Amino acid sequence: MKAYIYKITIDDKNYIGSCRNPNERLLQHIKRNNNGKYKHLKLYKSFDYCNFNIIEIIEDIDDNNLVKLEQNYIDKFDTINNGLNEVKSYLSKEEFKKQHNKISNKYRNNNKELCNEKIKEIRNLHILNQTFRCEICNYNFGSNRDLQRHKTSKSHLKNIV
């Protein structure tokens, strides 16, 4: 099956990737950027559509050597240290998981302070582990909204009478 090694250039920094359909892959990158979930990755931090060059096909190859050739280009352009790639091309699912966990942990560590502040803020609002009780029916609810809804229910009104 036909496959491609591609390069995305943003402000003189390169990203090397591989795919079977370059147009689909470009759309995936754009969708990932728009959804915000991957904003911590160098590629998506650098996205600026004014300076974004379309995917440039470096080489079209046979599918069998795709990952090795992609890694050769990542090394050649040194895109991990001086570009937009985060990790080496993975050769197995285990290798991918190790690299993914490494990036996730790095992101968590960099944002640990922010996360801890959010947790404190939530605890200060008494949102965690708070229950709301209907004294008449002897029921507990997870939110005040649920309690208020219960108070208008037939079962609650039946217990009042």
C-alpha positions as CSV (number, residue, x, y, z in Angstrom):
1,M,0.0,0.0,0.0
2,K,1.2,3.5,-0.8
3,A,2.3,5.7,2.1
4,Y,3.9,9.1,2.5
5,I,6.4,10.9,4.7
6,Y,5.4,14.5,5.0
7,K,6.7,17.8,6.5
8,I,4.8,20.7,7.9
9,T,6.7,23.9,8.2
10,I,5.5,26.6,10.7
11,D,7.8,29.7,11.2
12,D,10.9,27.8,10.0
13,K,10.3,24.9,12.3
14,N,9.5,21.5,10.9
15,Y,7.2,18.6,11.8
16,I,7.8,15.2,10.2
17,G,5.0,12.7,10.0
18,S,3.8,9.7,8.0
19,C,0.4,8.8,6.6
20,R,-1.5,7.1,3.8
21,N,-3.7,10.0,2.8
22,P,-2.0,13.5,3.1
23,N,-5.2,15.5,2.7
24,E,-7.0,13.5,5.4
25,R,-4.0,13.8,7.7
26,L,-3.9,17.6,7.3
27,L,-7.6,17.7,8.2
28,Q,-6.9,15.7,11.3
29,H,-4.2,18.1,12.4
30,I,-6.5,21.0,11.8
31,K,-9.4,19.3,13.8
32,R,-7.1,18.4,16.6
33,N,-5.9,22.0,16.8
34,N,-9.4,23.4,16.8
35,N,-10.7,21.0,19.5
36,G,-8.0,22.2,21.9
37,K,-7.3,18.8,23.5
38,Y,-3.7,18.7,22.1
39,K,-2.8,22.4,22.8
40,H,0.2,21.3,24.9
41,L,2.0,19.7,22.0
42,K,4.6,21.8,20.2
43,L,2.9,21.4,16.8
44,Y,-0.4,22.7,18.0
45,K,1.1,25.5,20.1
46,S,2.7,26.7,16.9
47,F,-0.4,26.6,14.6
48,D,-1.0,30.0,13.1
49,Y,-2.9,29.7,9.9
50,C,-1.3,32.8,8.4
51,N,2.1,31.1,8.6
52,F,0.9,27.5,8.1
53,N,2.3,25.8,5.0
54,I,0.4,23.0,3.4
55,I,1.8,19.5,3.9
56,E,4.9,19.0,1.8
57,I,5.4,15.4,0.6
58,I,9.0,14.4,1.2
59,E,8.7,10.9,-0.1
60,D,6.1,8.4,-1.2
61,I,7.1,4.9,-0.3
62,D,5.9,1.3,0.3
63,D,4.0,0.9,3.6
64,N,6.5,-1.6,5.0
65,N,9.3,0.8,5.8
66,L,7.1,3.7,6.9
67,V,8.0,4.1,10.5
68,K,11.8,3.6,10.0
69,L,11.9,6.1,7.2
70,E,9.8,8.6,9.2
71,Q,12.3,8.3,12.0
72,N,15.2,8.8,9.6
73,Y,13.7,12.1,8.5
74,I,13.0,13.1,12.1
75,D,16.7,12.5,12.8
76,K,17.8,14.2,9.6
77,F,15.8,17.4,10.3
78,D,16.4,17.1,14.1
79,T,12.7,17.9,14.6
80,I,12.6,16.7,18.2
81,N,15.2,19.1,19.5
82,N,14.9,21.9,16.9
83,G,11.4,21.3,15.5
84,L,7.8,20.5,16.3
85,N,8.0,16.7,16.8
86,E,7.6,15.6,20.5
87,V,8.8,12.0,20.3
88,K,10.5,9.5,18.0
89,S,8.5,7.4,15.6
90,Y,7.2,4.4,17.6
91,L,7.9,0.9,16.5
92,S,5.4,-0.9,18.7
93,K,2.3,-0.2,20.9
94,E,4.5,-0.5,24.0
95,E,7.0,2.0,22.7
96,F,4.1,4.4,21.8
97,K,2.6,4.0,25.3
98,K,6.0,4.7,27.0
99,Q,6.5,7.9,24.9
100,H,2.8,9.0,25.3
101,N,3.1,8.6,29.1
102,K,6.4,10.5,29.1
103,I,4.7,13.5,27.4
104,S,1.6,13.3,29.5
105,N,3.7,13.2,32.7
106,K,5.7,16.2,31.5
107,Y,2.5,18.1,30.8
108,R,1.0,17.2,34.2
109,N,4.2,18.2,36.0
110,N,4.4,21.5,34.1
111,N,0.8,22.2,35.1
112,K,0.7,20.7,38.5
113,E,0.5,24.0,40.3
114,L,-2.5,25.0,38.1
115,C,-4.2,21.7,38.8
116,N,-3.6,21.9,42.5
117,E,-5.1,25.5,42.5
118,K,-8.2,24.2,40.7
119,I,-8.6,21.4,43.2
120,K,-8.3,23.8,46.2
121,E,-10.8,26.1,44.5
122,I,-13.3,23.3,44.1
123,R,-12.8,22.1,47.7
124,N,-13.3,25.6,49.0
125,L,-16.6,25.8,47.2
126,H,-17.6,22.6,49.1
127,I,-18.6,20.9,45.8
128,L,-16.8,17.6,46.6
129,N,-18.6,15.1,48.8
130,Q,-21.4,17.4,49.6
131,T,-24.9,15.9,50.0
132,F,-28.3,17.5,50.2
133,R,-30.9,15.9,52.3
134,C,-34.7,15.8,52.3
135,E,-35.6,15.6,55.9
136,I,-39.2,14.7,55.2
137,C,-38.5,11.7,52.9
138,N,-35.1,10.8,54.4
139,Y,-33.3,10.8,51.0
140,N,-29.9,12.1,50.1
141,F,-29.1,13.9,46.8
142,G,-25.8,14.8,45.1
143,S,-26.8,18.4,44.3
144,N,-29.2,21.1,45.5
145,R,-30.9,21.0,42.0
146,D,-31.8,17.3,42.5
147,L,-33.1,18.1,46.0
148,Q,-35.3,20.9,44.6
149,R,-36.6,18.7,41.8
150,H,-37.4,16.0,44.4
151,K,-39.4,18.5,46.4
152,T,-41.8,19.0,43.5
153,S,-42.2,15.2,42.9
154,K,-45.3,13.2,43.7
155,S,-43.5,11.0,46.2
156,H,-42.3,14.0,48.2
157,L,-45.6,15.7,48.1
158,K,-47.3,12.5,49.2
159,N,-45.1,12.4,52.3
160,I,-46.0,15.9,53.3
161,V,-49.7,15.2,53.6
